[in-house]
Amino acid sequence: MIFTASMKQLIAVVLDRDSDKVTRELLSQSVLHFISIKEITGGWSSQVEEATPRVSVAMITETRKRIESLLQMNDAGSPLPRIQLDIDKLKALDIEESNKELDKIAGTLQSIRDRQKQRQQEILKLEEIKRQLDMFQNVDAMYTAHTPYSFINIQTGMVPASRYESFNSAINKLPSVLLNFPEKDHQVNLLLITMKRDDSQVNKILDQFGWVDIEFSKEFSGSKKEIITDLEARLMKLEKEQQSLNNEVQELINSHRPGLESMWANLRLNELFFKIQSYFSKTSRTLLFSGWLPAEKQKALEKSIRKITGNNCYLEWNDPAEITAEKKKDIPVQFKNPRVLAPFQMLVQNYSIPQYGTIDPTPLVAVAYLIMFGLMFNDAGHGVVLALIGTLSQILYKGGKAGTRNLLKLITWCGFSAIISGILFGAYFGMGWFKPLWFDFHGIISGHAPPGGLVHDVYGILVITIYFGITIIALGLVINWINLFNKRSWLKLLLDKGGLLGGWMYGAGIYTAFYFVAHDYRRLPESALLFWLLGLPALIIFFKGPLELLLHREQGRSKRFDIFTLINLFMEWIVALLEVFSGYLANTLSFMRVAGLGIAHVSLMMAFFEISRMVSPEGGSIGSYLVLFSGNVLVIGLEGLSAGIQSLRLNYYEFFSKYFIGAGRAYMPISLRRNE
């Protein structure tokens, strides 16, 4: 759990005739992180050529994504994570036939989408007419105020009664409102409202049905209510048609779902199959491939390959210890953490992937992060709320994103951390319902701490965070020493600012600082002792540069030594000393922000209690309860976010900076269990 999984490199040579059988077995095992043969030293790339898969992986991927787009149109969401891939169901692939089937579905969908688009345009136009009508009290005012700047056209006229029904059908194909009035002399008087942008189409219809303009008369007055009613009826009809078209889309997708899912599964299997073969290289009769896998999987994979090829294969296994230092950074890293630590592994991976052979800090980050959060967010009541939010969100979240789910788990973890710290400090929604197990944090900040506690004042709280910071930085240095030892970086281990010499100076600096404080800021240790504690290591650290120069010269990588080299060495020494003395001091004091945010948490709650008393001096009023409720909500949201961010910052910049060697590769085998 502290170290990443031990890895092995496989270089395999199989007969060309066994290509498909070996590929199926590799996909079935799903353990090999493939690399190109060209990445292997030893002249392999000059003796072989790349093997080209029979089917383009890019074409398969494109077709698969078309299916995903169709399935995601369904209201039920994407079911893809639930589709289980079975290597026994791998069938020969006909990309053209698959695309033809998808084209048929897409064509039907497009016709529905076109109708939806048309309905939506009509809805928007009718809503615009309604919006403009709402600005006037009645039709008279609307007709009188009609200006060139309006988007609608209002006209009155008449058509022959015998042609009214046909006229009504034709005009209703456009966004419009048509009110008819009693028939006179075989003519129907009409009030027509249309969009100006449709004038050319409207005029054609008017001419076609013998429209005759008439003057606006009292007959049309006060008919706004009928117009609005007509508009709302048409809008409701269009919205029902839209919903019907949406249902039609869902029914279409659901009717094709079994076939689409089956097609998707076969496409995905073929995609993975040919992706594996894209890593193959070939000679006239053989195929070569290489990759990394966890050492514990070596025997099972070797046994299956030998069985499937009838032992007609050559398998070479390389240990990372045999790999050059330059190539070791390319070895993929597999984390070995339990699932319960997944949120904290996410935090580590967001920073970087640790290089192979170095310590995986996930368990340490989990402990450090939660302690930091608890010290800053020190209220058991608020912790319960946070834990409930995280837990309920996990239950309600239906998405398949691991990052979102891990974030919700992290919120739950932070809630439990706050509960523990709240019990230790006796804080429950800003009140002291129970006696604290450690000390009364709220009482100290408010100036009402009971006598005889383990911590008496704010300075005591600050000292706790200083000790915590020293512990975290010291732990980071120890981890760095282990990493440097594993990498056989002896010079850095001994003389680097993050090595043993840097640790010596940090420890000496801590001793000197506490000695100075213990003597009322008036005395430092004796000069002779200071020389041995700080002066001597400061001089020794100068020799790191010349020794590195000497080692590089022996390896043929050193530049010519001259006066500028000497100046450069001197400047590097000065910078290293500044980083040790000022950097470590700043890193340690940075942990005081933990106390600062904890104090801010308490102070905010005190402020809201004071506001509550100002609202209702007698207490018990609805206003005072609302103030307290709002205050708790604000503190949980604001302080929870601040504490989470600051905990992450302290881990990244004060802890990781002491030892983390990143830029590693994540172990990503071509697997049936991965949908990416």
LINZI-V600864 format. One record per run of one state. SS is the DSSP state (H for helix, E for strand, - for the rest). FROM is the first residue (numbers start at 1). TO is the last residue. If there is no record, write none. Layout:
BEGIN
ss->SS from->FROM to->TO
ss->SS from->FROM to->TO
END
This chain:
BEGIN
ss->- from->1 to->2
ss->E from->3 to->3
ss->- from->4 to->6
ss->E from->7 to->15
ss->H from->16 to->29
ss->- from->30 to->32
ss->E from->33 to->35
ss->- from->36 to->36
ss->H from->37 to->39
ss->- from->40 to->43
ss->H from->44 to->47
ss->- from->48 to->48
ss->E from->49 to->50
ss->- from->51 to->56
ss->H from->57 to->71
ss->- from->72 to->79
ss->H from->80 to->82
ss->- from->83 to->86
ss->H from->87 to->89
ss->- from->90 to->94
ss->H from->95 to->133
ss->- from->134 to->138
ss->H from->139 to->144
ss->- from->145 to->151
ss->E from->152 to->160
ss->H from->161 to->171
ss->- from->172 to->175
ss->E from->176 to->184
ss->- from->185 to->186
ss->E from->187 to->195
ss->H from->196 to->208
ss->- from->209 to->211
ss->E from->212 to->213
ss->- from->214 to->217
ss->H from->218 to->220
ss->- from->221 to->223
ss->H from->224 to->277
ss->- from->278 to->280
ss->E from->281 to->282
ss->- from->283 to->285
ss->E from->286 to->294
ss->H from->295 to->308
ss->- from->309 to->312
ss->E from->313 to->319
ss->H from->320 to->322
ss->- from->323 to->324
ss->H from->325 to->328
ss->- from->329 to->331
ss->E from->332 to->333
ss->- from->334 to->338
ss->H from->339 to->351
ss->- from->352 to->358
ss->E from->359 to->359
ss->- from->360 to->361
ss->H from->362 to->376
ss->- from->377 to->379
ss->H from->380 to->396
ss->- from->397 to->401
ss->H from->402 to->425
ss->- from->426 to->427
ss->E from->428 to->428
ss->- from->429 to->430
ss->E from->431 to->431
ss->- from->432 to->440
ss->H from->441 to->446
ss->- from->447 to->457
ss->H from->458 to->486
ss->- from->487 to->489
ss->H from->490 to->495
ss->- from->496 to->499
ss->H from->500 to->518
ss->- from->519 to->526
ss->H from->527 to->540
ss->- from->541 to->542
ss->H from->543 to->554
ss->- from->555 to->562
ss->H from->563 to->589
ss->- from->590 to->591
ss->H from->592 to->615
ss->- from->616 to->621
ss->H from->622 to->658
ss->- from->659 to->664
ss->E from->665 to->666
ss->- from->667 to->676
END
